[in-house]
Amino acid sequence: MLIFWIVAGWVGYCLLPWYGVEKFWSLEWLLDGWPLDKDYAPAAVLVAMGQKLWLLPMALSLIAPLAVMGRRKSDPVFARVLIVAGAFGFGWLVAQGLGIGLRGFTAPWLEALFGPLEDRQFGMGYGAMITATAFLFLLTTGIAARGAVNGDVFVMSAIGGVIAVVTIFVFFPIAKMLMAAFVTDDGGYSLLVFFAKFFDARIWGLGCLSGGRCGVAWNSLFLAVLVGVLTTLLGLAFALVLTRSGFRYKRVLRALTVLPIITPPFVIGLAIILLLGLSGTVTTTVAEILGISPTRWVYGLPGVLIAQLLAFTPIAFLVLIGVVEGVSPSMEEAAQTLRASRWQTFRTVSLPLMRPGLANAFLLGFIESMADFGNPLVLGGNFDVLSTEIFFAIVGAQYDQSRAAILAVVLLGFTLGAFYLQRFWLGKKSYTTITGKGDAGVHPAMPRGLAIPVYAVVALWSTFTVVVYGMILYGSVVQLWGVDDTLTFKHYLTAFRVEWGEAGLRWTGSAWDSFWTTILIATLAAPLTAALGLITAYLLTRQNFAGKRAFEFGTMLSFAIPGTVIGVAYILAFNVPPIEITGTGLILVISFIFRNMPVGVRAGIASMSQLDKSLDESSLTLGANSWHTFRAVILPLLRPAILAALVYSFVRAMTAISAVIFLVSARYDMATSYIIGRVENNDYGLAIAYSTALIFVMLAAVGLLQLMVGRTRIGRRTSHAEGH
């Protein structure tokens, strides 16, 4: 593996364009003056031509590892050379990238120290990226050779790789954004200004206790706790029906549970308004029956709560279904053999073993509620929350980056608090249920006392979901939603018209460009998100290393920050060198990967908490290394977590709003930004028709992913209910 990274480093340094090339994959640069044209030249060629001489020291870090290629890994010189070469090369690459920009030195103190710089540099390209990767893995190989994490190169490289990408694409942009919290009106920095804004009454006020309005912090906290608890209970109810009952239409119910996460949030909000708003169908009908005047009760906490429960219950379900399926049937059968009733078995055996899943489902629901701004924007009324306040602070007339950053700090504090409360509740207990021994048990049915309320809740919520989606589907085929109910397909034709002419098939519909771009971006982002999330979960559950808690916090940080802040932070961080990717499709893929990665992490942790470590140890004892153990033993048992990560990351890439608004460009327009444009133009029919089409596309994609991933089968028998 060492020779691979040495060769990769030299290829990046000597052959590939060092700085960004707009159409790299079209290979036009090969015929446009490469390698001597300074726009496409590799670092070695630039140095040879007497330009960008600050790139020269990195060549030393590529030469040094060649001297130890023949040495044993146990040789102290081997580890020492790789560590020094990798650390110096990577550190120098980062330092020169941050220190020199479009106008020479990026900081006044650098210019004062070294004098004015006549040259400049642009954003780094694939040459710099591959060389930086080579330096990073030379460093991790050297650290492993010194005995870190038992000398395991794969584990050490995985830790180093995750730390590097999370630092670059999470900490770096958010740090640039949060620095604005200390900025004064004259451009300086002040702690006094920060504390004055942080303790503002609009954030922490308790006026609601005396008939007034509470601060946005308390509103957000109360809403998030409600959403976290209720989505966890609803997700558990659906998971129990699918795994502990003889319900005959499980596939239909499973499809219904994922419907809300494949819908743009504001579309659900519009459907709720048409059902429960002042002139809504349900509101007016109930008002007539009871002889009372209809009210605007849905605007505020009730409406936002209903919309978020619809939107985020599927997240809890996707996490919990794998955990509920993963409880060992033999343990439940053993309890019943000892004459425990079904209720005692569920309460004392099954439910305690589901605690990791319940805690993770609550955490995700809590964080999602905190970060959501689409639903509060449509239905919030006078019920202000942190996410909408951040949105208006950034894009509103006030344009107060400092206030937006302070609100983000408050939000991060809440989500971090929930994270540590979850860890405290789980404690250090073991939740292992799957060992290397065969398990031929069958999950028992729910106790009758539990089954009746669970069936009732699932039936009511499923009916409500079907009604909401019926309204959405109906709205896509009427002339003007709520005004003219004449049936028509004109909205679909406008968006997705296809014509056949002399030039062949032409995609003439107005939505096709954004549709194909969205499919491409989501298809690229989903597997990368799942892979990064599950590798991170493996490191957190199976390895012990210094800084593990900080490592876990870093992987969850992007999920705790609203998409609006992520979008603005990415613009601030990646609109200038050293990473200049604003306006490209790459920034969209990267934003989706690190925005959605925590779901893969939490789902993986919940599932891996049930896998006995003896499985890993047996594989390692038989001579497999940690990479083969992870690929051949762990991954096949993580199919529910893999499916959860793939489904969630794919559909969120298709339906994301907040960050996308800031990152799309004319060339890379996403479906949600197109839909919002139609909503702003009051073209609701076209917006809903496009959303409906996306729902069917994503339903098909979810079904395909489920077929590709498959199910984890713990037992070898099937229950009587499933057999019929």
Secondary structure as UniProt FT lines:
FT   HELIX           2..14
FT   TURN            22..23
FT   HELIX           24..26
FT   HELIX           28..31
FT   TURN            32..36
FT   TURN            38..40
FT   HELIX           43..48
FT   TURN            49..50
FT   HELIX           53..55
FT   HELIX           57..63
FT   HELIX           64..68
FT   TURN            69..70
FT   TURN            73..74
FT   HELIX           76..99
FT   STRAND          100..101
FT   TURN            102..103
FT   STRAND          104..105
FT   HELIX           108..114
FT   HELIX           126..145
FT   TURN            146..147
FT   HELIX           148..151
FT   HELIX           153..166
FT   HELIX           167..171
FT   HELIX           172..178
FT   HELIX           179..182
FT   TURN            185..186
FT   HELIX           191..198
FT   HELIX           201..204
FT   HELIX           207..210
FT   HELIX           216..243
FT   HELIX           250..258
FT   HELIX           260..262
FT   HELIX           265..276
FT   TURN            278..279
FT   HELIX           281..290
FT   TURN            297..300
FT   HELIX           301..326
FT   HELIX           329..337
FT   TURN            338..339
FT   HELIX           342..345
FT   HELIX           346..350
FT   HELIX           351..353
FT   HELIX           355..371
FT   HELIX           374..379
FT   TURN            381..382
FT   HELIX           386..395
FT   HELIX           401..426
FT   TURN            427..428
FT   HELIX           448..475
FT   TURN            476..477
FT   STRAND          478..480
FT   TURN            481..483
FT   STRAND          484..487
FT   HELIX           490..496
FT   STRAND          498..501
FT   TURN            502..503
FT   STRAND          504..507
FT   TURN            510..511
FT   HELIX           512..542
FT   TURN            546..547
FT   HELIX           548..560
FT   HELIX           563..574
FT   TURN            577..578
FT   TURN            582..583
FT   HELIX           585..608
FT   TURN            609..610
FT   HELIX           614..621
FT   TURN            622..623
FT   HELIX           626..629
FT   HELIX           630..634
FT   HELIX           635..638
FT   HELIX           639..655
FT   HELIX           658..663
FT   HELIX           671..680
FT   TURN            681..682
FT   HELIX           684..709
FT   HELIX           720..723
//
